[in-house]
Amino acid sequence: MDSEPEPVRVVIVDDEQLVRLALRLVIDAEPDLTVVAEAADGYAAITVVDQQRPDVVLMDIRMPGRDGLSTTRELLTRPAPPRVLMLTTFDSDDLVLGALRAGALGFVLKDTPPARILDAVRTVADGNPVLSPAATARVIAAATGPQSSEARRSSREAARKQLSTLTERELDTARAIADGLGNPQIAERLRISIATVKAHTGNLFAKLAVENRVQIALLVRDAEQ
């Protein structure tokens, strides 16, 4: 008889106790999810993640002491790092872009309905990004916001250099990812099979040295700005 799969192990990192409590109540009510620890800042987060080895970290981006951005960067340098899902108000969180570049798999707004937060945790646990086409547009808007012409030129040249290693079909796939398309939609646009899309995407991860589709999208937008 097959045993039940182990629940997804979650660590909640937020400086507001009420936020942590609310998230714990929502997550622990699900049989396939469990909160194994909480932390009130980035320093405590590093400790509990090293101790608990969770599958997913729900990370507040703005905290006193050590913020979620630097904490995420450190966690993602670990061997077999957890998946990181950022908690943000976004309208005021320009730091979320840095977290996505660092390898976080996406973000959820703190006022997101509980069911969607649960879906996001499950999606990230499976290694998939949580970033809708509409959200992608907002991230890109932040990426191409106020910036010195020199900084923009530098990031554009660096991105174009990375993308120059791609074949034409791989580049087409990268552009489709940047448009927020999933594998079935990419296959339809490029008139190729889903298996071929997956193969191209795997090549993108290897050639561009990225961890997820969000980073691919940001590279494409940097190259085109």
Backbone hydrogen bonds, N-H to C=O, Kabsch-Sander energy under -0.5 kcal/mol:
donor,donor_aa,acceptor,acceptor_aa,energy
8,V,32,D,-2.9
10,V,34,T,-2.7
11,V,56,V,-2.1
12,I,37,A,-1.9
13,V,11,V,-0.5
13,V,58,L,-3.1
14,D,12,I,-0.5
14,D,39,A,-2.3
17,Q,15,D,-0.7
20,R,16,E,-2.1
21,L,17,Q,-2.6
22,A,18,L,-2.5
23,L,19,V,-2.5
24,R,20,R,-2.5
25,L,21,L,-2.4
26,V,22,A,-2.0
27,I,23,L,-2.8
28,D,24,R,-3.0
29,A,25,L,-0.7
30,E,27,I,-1.8
33,L,30,E,-1.3
34,T,8,V,-2.4
36,V,10,V,-2.7
36,V,34,T,-0.6
37,A,10,V,-1.0
39,A,12,I,-2.1
42,G,66,R,-1.7
45,A,41,D,-2.0
46,I,42,G,-2.1
47,T,43,Y,-1.4
48,V,44,A,-2.5
49,V,45,A,-2.6
50,D,46,I,-2.0
51,Q,47,T,-1.8
52,Q,48,V,-3.1
53,R,49,V,-2.5
55,D,9,R,-1.9
56,V,9,R,-2.3
57,V,83,R,-2.9
58,L,11,V,-2.8
59,M,57,V,-0.8
59,M,85,L,-2.5
60,D,13,V,-2.4
60,D,58,L,-0.6
61,I,87,L,-1.9
63,M,61,I,-0.6
66,R,64,P,-1.4
68,G,61,I,-1.2
69,L,61,I,-0.7
71,T,67,D,-1.6
72,T,68,G,-2.4
73,R,69,L,-2.3
74,E,70,S,-1.9
75,L,71,T,-2.7
76,L,72,T,-2.4
77,T,74,E,-1.5
78,R,75,L,-1.5
83,R,55,D,-2.8
85,L,57,V,-2.9
85,L,83,R,-0.5
86,M,84,V,-0.5
86,M,106,G,-2.5
87,L,59,M,-3.5
88,T,86,M,-0.5
88,T,108,V,-2.0
91,D,89,T,-3.8
93,D,90,F,-1.0
94,D,92,S,-1.0
96,V,93,D,-1.2
97,L,94,D,-1.1
98,G,94,D,-0.5
99,A,95,L,-1.7
100,L,96,V,-2.1
101,R,97,L,-2.2
102,A,98,G,-1.8
103,G,99,A,-0.7
103,G,100,L,-0.9
104,A,99,A,-2.4
105,L,84,V,-2.3
106,G,84,V,-0.5
107,F,130,V,-1.3
108,V,86,M,-2.7
110,K,88,T,-1.5
112,T,109,L,-1.8
116,R,113,P,-0.9
117,I,113,P,-1.8
118,L,114,P,-2.5
119,D,115,A,-2.1
120,A,116,R,-2.4
121,V,117,I,-2.4
122,R,118,L,-2.2
123,T,119,D,-2.5
124,V,120,A,-2.6
125,A,121,V,-2.3
126,D,122,R,-1.3
127,G,124,V,-2.2
128,N,123,T,-2.1
130,V,105,L,-2.3
131,L,129,P,-0.7
136,T,132,S,-3.0
137,A,133,P,-2.0
138,R,134,A,-1.4
139,V,135,A,-2.4
140,I,136,T,-2.7
141,A,137,A,-2.1
142,A,138,R,-1.9
143,A,139,V,-2.2
144,T,140,I,-2.0
145,G,142,A,-1.1
152,R,148,S,-2.5
153,R,149,S,-2.4
154,S,150,E,-2.4
155,S,151,A,-2.3
156,R,152,R,-2.3
157,E,153,R,-2.6
158,A,154,S,-2.2
159,A,155,S,-2.2
160,R,156,R,-2.6
161,K,157,E,-2.0
162,Q,158,A,-1.8
163,L,159,A,-2.5
164,S,160,R,-1.4
165,T,162,Q,-1.3
166,L,163,L,-1.9
171,L,167,T,-2.3
172,D,168,E,-2.2
173,T,169,R,-2.1
174,A,170,E,-2.5
175,R,171,L,-2.4
176,A,172,D,-2.0
177,I,173,T,-2.3
178,A,174,A,-2.2
179,D,175,R,-1.0
180,G,177,I,-1.9
181,L,176,A,-2.0
186,I,182,G,-2.4
187,A,183,N,-2.6
188,E,184,P,-2.0
189,R,185,Q,-2.5
190,L,186,I,-2.8
191,R,187,A,-1.0
192,I,187,A,-1.9
197,V,193,S,-2.0
198,K,194,I,-2.6
199,A,195,A,-1.9
200,H,196,T,-2.8
201,T,197,V,-2.7
202,G,198,K,-2.3
203,N,199,A,-2.0
204,L,200,H,-2.1
205,F,201,T,-2.3
206,A,202,G,-1.9
207,K,203,N,-3.1
208,L,204,L,-2.6
209,A,205,F,-0.8
210,V,205,F,-1.3
216,I,212,N,-1.1
217,A,213,R,-2.5
218,L,214,V,-2.3
219,L,215,Q,-2.0
220,V,216,I,-2.2
221,R,217,A,-2.2
222,D,218,L,-2.5
223,A,219,L,-2.2
224,E,220,V,-1.3
225,Q,221,R,-0.9
225,Q,222,D,-0.7
